[in-house]
């Protein structure tokens, strides 16, 4: 097991809004109080970190 992957609270929230609650990016961005472009960048970063943790069997820490 390698070093943990750290997900920021904003990245966790973006994943939760899109994939757990099923909101559109526009709806999720409004809830987070950010632009759609900013939301997309946060979500992209979160997905990459999550996939890296799964592929490399590394723990995920939400900070």
C-alpha positions, 0 to 999 in steps of 0.5 A, a space after each residue: 500500500 502506497 502513500 495516501 491520495 488526498 481529496 480536498 473537501 471541494 473535490 469530495 463535494 463535487 463527486 458527491 453532487 455529481 455521482 451520488 446525488 446525480 446533479 448536472 454540472 450546472 446545478 452542482 456548480 450553483 450549489 458550490 457557489 462556483 462557475 461551471 468551469 471551476 466546478 468542472 476543473 474540481 471534478 476532473 481533479 477529483 476523478 483523476 485522484 480517485 482513479 489513481 487511488 483505485 488503480 494503485 490500491 492507495 488509501 484515500 484521505 478526505 481533508 
